[in-house]
């Protein structure tokens, strides 16, 4: 059997009374919740937003120094530049890969790199023999 869930509706007058007691300092939020048996973690906070002075609610205030703001803007600008460079590099890679694929298809076989490059010692021997031929 399913449990029935009861919804508690608080009158406007009751909500205003609770909010005014919290604002006057007679009760804290937790004290009011316990005293009046109010369920729900954010119920009283919602009442205070709607009915009370919102300056008593916890607020996050972000304080920055002037150089922090400029540093953040500079880093965001640098991030955009890097993202743009990355995108251009990726487009270049795609273009080169597609060009290579077209060339391979036209040639009918895959292009291979030359692996029989002469070593530097062989090249120096050839230079020396050419010098001897000249003299």
NORRA-V284019 format. One record per pair of residues at least 4 apart in sequence whose C-alpha atoms are under 8 Angstrom apart, sorted by sequence separation. I is the first residue (numbers start at 1). GAP is how many residues later the second one is. D is the distance in whole Angstrom. If there is no record, write none. Layout:
I/GAP/D
I/GAP/D
This chain:
10/4/6
11/4/6
12/4/6
13/4/6
14/4/6
15/4/6
16/4/6
17/4/6
18/4/6
19/4/6
20/4/6
21/4/6
22/4/6
27/4/6
28/4/6
29/4/6
30/4/6
31/4/6
32/4/6
33/4/5
34/4/7
39/4/7
42/4/6
43/4/6
44/4/6
45/4/6
46/4/6
47/4/6
48/4/4
49/4/7
64/4/6
65/4/7
66/4/7
67/4/6
68/4/6
69/4/6
70/4/6
71/4/6
72/4/6
73/4/6
74/4/6
75/4/6
76/4/6
77/4/6
78/4/6
79/4/6
80/4/6
81/4/6
82/4/6
83/4/6
84/4/6
85/4/6
86/4/6
87/4/6
88/4/6
89/4/6
90/4/6
91/4/6
92/4/6
93/4/6
94/4/6
95/4/6
96/4/6
97/4/6
98/4/6
99/4/6
100/4/6
101/4/6
102/4/6
103/4/6
104/4/6
105/4/7
118/4/6
119/4/6
120/4/6
121/4/6
122/4/6
123/4/6
124/4/6
125/4/6
126/4/6
127/4/6
128/4/6
129/4/6
130/4/6
131/4/7
10/5/7
21/5/5
22/5/5
27/5/6
32/5/8
33/5/5
38/5/8
47/5/7
48/5/7
49/5/6
64/5/7
104/5/6
105/5/8
118/5/7
21/6/6
22/6/5
32/6/8
33/6/7
48/6/6
104/6/5
22/7/7
104/7/6
49/8/8
48/9/8
22/10/7
33/11/8
45/12/7
18/14/7
29/15/7
29/16/8
19/25/8
19/28/7
19/29/6
23/29/8
23/30/7
16/31/8
15/32/7
19/32/7
20/32/7
19/33/6
23/33/7
16/35/7
16/36/8
